[in-house]
Amino acid sequence: MPNVLTKYILNDNDELYNFLNDVNYGMSKPQFHHLYTIANGLINVHGTKTLSKIAESIISAKDSSCIYKFLSRSKWDDKLLNQNRINLLNFFLKYNIKPKSVGFIALDDTVNSKESAKKIQGLSYNYSHSDGKNIWSHCVVTSNFIVNNKSIPMQYQPYYRKEVCKDLNMKFKSKIDIAEEFINSFKTPSNCEKIYCLMDSWYTNSKLINASLKKGYYLIGAVKSNRKISPLGITMQLSEFAKYINPNTLDLVTVKSKEYRVYTYEGNISNFPNAKVLICYEADTNGFKPPVYLMSTDIELNAETIIEYYSKRWNIETSYKYFKSNLGFDKYRIRSILSIERYFLIVFLSYNFLELFRSIKINIDFQNIGEIQGYINILSAKKFVTYIYEKAKKDISLESILKELKIAC
């Protein structure tokens, strides 16, 4: 789908307006206007998404200083707005999931680099997987719910280190604590027959395993190589046991055109009494990649299904890409914790709108969030051209039109 570059945008998206109005708890008209303006700008403004650029590009937007004040000082209940967002997503899932579906809660975190920032609150050094080192940043723990062909960002919460919490007089929560809250608070859609919590080795531990089981969910997660298993009653680390395995002698498992040689163990792993553990060797041109260790609390699944289910965790990584490259999730230049967390909320609202918009446009086969956004960009460009055309038909002077578009000299 072509990319239409239009600098000036009308605040005239009925679908977005109605979506935001559905989660609106009773904000004042000016407050709702700012909310709508920022969300519209995040979706439609091209290039780097800054509040100043949004204020410049959206025709009916107030001055950027008003938008900054809306985030930093205006008295509106962002927690209630977020809860309404979750309630709307739960309502959507209730009526848009096929019967007897299998759903997945993917849990992970992402970092928003702020290497040159000095006065932004809440920053600390957090590990970046893409950079392979700790970077000066904000860290945000999130969850996605994946079902059928949908991948919907659900919860988010910034993670602040203990020293930051002390400075800001906040209660400290570890990433595991936050992830546990996400599992506990998730409302199970009635049409889901089974739900699996998916996580990488940084999150797979007894606390989240137990939280999943208490909710009636299963857990499939990567595990670290130092976790201990007890084959034939002999306890040893996975990495040590793997030394005795010749991948060429293992069963071949093919998942999504990728070939794996897989060793399957069932029994105790660390302190969990009975799980199915896979030692997976992915084939490549040089033989095999280093092994990946997976565990499943659902011991009825075969190796192929465990690998296939775990691969769905990649949806949350893909969503981080769209959050940052398409919606400016990491491009904020605001300073206070309140402003930043409110900005995160509006970005999540914008992403949720795009995903739900994708679901209702059943006559168009959108493959991803980028295609939906491109489609809406085209609609916005058409509305802008129509706006100019209608003004010209009414014999409104060019000078007046340019003034209304904020581009009069």
N, C-alpha and C positions, 0 to 999 in steps of 0.2 A: 504494500500500500504506500503511495507516495507521501512524502513528508512536505507539508505545506507550511512555509515560514510566514507567519503573520505576526507582526510585532504588537499590534493593538487588538485587544480581545473584549468582546461584550460580556457583561455579567448576565448571560441569557441562556443558561443551560437548565431547562426545566427538570430533567432527570436528576441532576446533581442537587438542585434546589429542593426537590421533593425528598430525596434521600436524607439530606441534612435536616430537613424539617421533621422527618420521622424520628430523629434522635434528639431533636431540640426539646429541652425540658421547660422552656419558658424564658429564653434569653430575650433581652431587649432587642428592638429592631436594629439599632446600630451595632450591637454585639453580633447578632446573626449575620448582618451584612459583612462584617469583617471575617467571620468564619467562612462564609460562602466565597468571599473574594480570595482568601488565601488558598482554599481548596481548589477553586477554579484556576488560580494562577499556577499552583503546583502541577495541575494536569495539563494546562494549555500553554504556559510560557515555555519557550524554547531556550536551550542553553542552560547556563547556571541559574538555579532557582534561588533568588534572594528576595527578601521582603521588599527591598527597595525596587527591584525590577518588577515584582508583581504589582506594586502600587503604581508604577509607571505604565505598565502594559494593560491593566484592566481599566477600561474606560470609566467605569463608575466608582473606582476605588478612591478611598480617602487618601490623604497624604501619608507617606510611609511612617511618619512619627505617630500618627493615630493607630496604625497597625501595630507598631511596637508597643504602644501603651495598652492596646487590647490584650497582648500577650503577657505583659509584665505587671500591669496595675489594675486592669478592669476586673470588677467583682463578678465573676461567673464561675460556676461549679464544674470544673473540668472532670472531677471524679464522677459526678452524676452523668455528665455527657458521655464519658467513657462507658459507664455501666449501661446506659441506653444503647450505645453502639453494640455492646456484647449481647444485650437482649434482642436487638434487631437481627444480629447474626444467628442467634439461637432460633429465632422465629423462622428465618430463611431456611436454615438447615432442617428444621422440623418438616417443612413442606416441599423440600427440593432434594431429598435423598431417596434413592430407590430402596424398596423393601429388602431386608436381609443384607444390607451393604456391610462391608468391612471398612472401618474408618481408622485413621492414624493421627495421633497427636505427635508432631515433630517438635522437639525442644532444642534450642541452641542459643548462642549469643553472637553479637556482632559488635565491632568497634568502629566508632566514628573518629577518625584521626583529626587532631587539632594541634599539630606539631608546633605551630608558631603562636598559638593563643596563650595569653598570660592572665587575662582577667575574667575568663569564663569560669563559672562555678562548677564544681563537681568533677574536674578533670583529675586523672591519675594515670599511671603507667599500667596498661592492660596488654595482654598478649594478643598479637594479631597473627592468625594462622597464615594469611596471605603474605605477610612480611617476614614471618618466622622469627619475630622478636617482640619485645614489649615496646609499645609506642604511647605517646602522650595523647590521651583520648577519653571519650565517654564509651562505656560498655553498656549494651542494652540486651537483656535476656528477653526472648520472644518465643511464642508458640504459633504453629500453623496447624490447622485441621485439614487433613487431606482425605477426600472421599469422592468416589466416582472420578470425574475429570476436574474436580475443583480442588484448589489449594488456597485456603482462606487464612490470612494472618489474623490471629485471635488476640492473644494477650501480649503485653509488652511491659517491661519495668526496667528502668536503669539500675545497674549495679554500681554501688559506690563502695570503695574500700573503707576499712574501719577508720582510718585517719581522716578521710573525707567526711564520713558520718559524724565523727566527733566534732569536727570544725563546724558542721552545719546543724548540729544538735538533732541528728536523725538516728533512728534505730537501725543498727546494722543487720543486713540480711545477706547471706551467702548466695551464690548463684544456685546452689542446690536448694536452699530454702525457697527461693523465688520459683524455681521449676516445680517444686512440690506444691506450692500454692496454686500454680497453673493447673496441675493435674487435679487437685482437690476441688477447685472451683468450676471445672469444666462440666457443662450440662450435657449428658449423654443424649444424642438425638434418638428418638424412638425407633427409627428405621434401621439403626445400626445393630447388626447381630453381634459383632465383635469389634473391639477397639484395641489397637496396639500403640503403646508409647514408644517412639523412636528417638534414639539419642546416640551421640558419639561417645568415645571412651572417657571424655572429660566429665560426663554426666552420669554414666552407668555406675550406680552404687546401691547399697542395700536400702538407703532411705527412699530413693525413687522407685526401686523395685517394690518395696512394701506399699508405697503410696499408690502405685498402679494396681497392685493386687487388691488393696482395700476398696478401690473403686470398681472392681470387677474387670479390670483391663489386663492385658498382657504387656510384656515389655520385650522389645528386641533392641539390643544395643551393641555397639562395638565395646570390647573390653581391652584393657591394657595387658601387655605381654607378661607383666609380673603377677597377674592373677593366678591363683593356684587351683589345680584340678587334681583328682585322685584316681587315675586309671589303674585298674588292678590293685587298688588299695594303696598305691604309692603316691604320696603327695609331692607335687613339684609345680614349678611355674610353667605357664604355657610356652614361654620362649625356650625353656629347657627341654620340654617334651617335644617341641617342634624339631629339635636337632635330630631326633630319631626317625623323622618322617621323610620318606622319599616321595615327593609330589607325583612323580610319574606312575606310582603304584596306586594312586587314589582314584576314587570314582570321578568321572567327568560330569560336571554340571554346567549347563548352558542357560544363561539368563540374559535376555535382551541382546543376543548376538555375541555376548562375552562368554568365554570359556574359563571355567574354574576347576581346579582339582581340590576336592574337599575331604577333609577328615572330620568325622562326626563323633562326638563324645557326649554321653548322657550321664549326668550325676552331679555331684557336688562341685560348685565353683566358689572359691573363697568361703564366705559364710552362708551362701544360699544353697539349700539342700539338694535341689533337683532341677536342673535346667539342661537344655540341649545346647551344646557349644560346637561351633564350627571353626575349623582352622582352614582358611580359604587361600588358595594360591591362584592368582589370576595369571593366565598364560600371556606372554608377550614374545616379541621376536628373539629375545635373548634367553628364553626359557620361562622363568616364572618371576613375578614380582614378589617382594617380601610378603609374608603371610599377614592376613587380616583376621582378627579373632572376633567372632560374633557370638552372642548368647541370646537364647529365646526362652522365656518362661512358659511358652506354649510348646510342650514337648511333642505334641501331635503333628506339628508341622515338619515337612521334609526339608532337606537342605535347599533345594531349588526355591521353595516358597519363602523360606527365611531370608535368603539373599534378595529375592524379588521385593519382599516387603521392606527390608532395610533400605533398598535403593530409593524408596519413596521419600526417605529423609532428605534427599537432595532437593526436594521442592522448597525447603526453607532456605537453602543456600541460593537457589534461583531467585526467591523473593527478595533476599538482601540485595541482589544485583539490581532488580527493578526499583526497590526502595531508593537506592542511592543514585543510579544512573538516570532514572525516569522521574523521580519524585523529590529529589533533593534532600533525602533523609539526613545526610551528613554535611549539608552545605550551609547550615545556620551560622549566623554571626551574632547571635544574641547571648547575653551574659548570665542572666539569673537562672537558677534551677527551675523556678516556676515557669518562666518563658520557654525554656528548652523542653520541659515535659509537656507543656501545652502544644508546642510545635510538633512534638512526636505524635500527640493525639490527632492533630489535624492531618498529618501525613498518613497515619493509619486509617483515618476516615476516608481519605482520598483513595487509598489502595482498595479498601473494602468496597467503595462505590464502583471502582473499575471492575472488580471481580464479580460483583452482583449484576452490573450492567452487562457483562459478558454472558451471564446465565440467562438473562431475560431476552437477549437478542438471539433467539434460537435459529433464526433464518440466516445468520451470518456465522461462519466458522472461524471465530477468533482463536488463534493458536496460543496467544500469550498476552500479557498485560500491555506490552509494547504495541501490539496490533490494535488493541482496544483504544489505547491512548491516541494512536495515529488516526483512527476513525473519528474520534471526538474532536481532534485537532482540525480535521477536514470540515466537520460540521460547524465548528466555531469560525473557520475561515469563510465558509459560505454565508453564515449569518452576518459576518462583518461586511462582506461585499453587498449583501441584500440591504443592510442598514444604510450604506452609502447611496445605493440605488434609490431607495425609498425617499431619502432626504432630497436627492436631486430631482425626483419627480414632483416634489412639493415646492420646487423653485427656491429651496433654502440655499443661501449663498455659500460659496466655497469657504469663505472666511469663517462663517458661523460653524460649518461642519468641522473645519480644522481646529477651531477653538474647543468644540465639544470633545474632539478626539485628543485634546491636550497637546496638540502639535502646532498651534498657532505661533507665529513669530512675534 
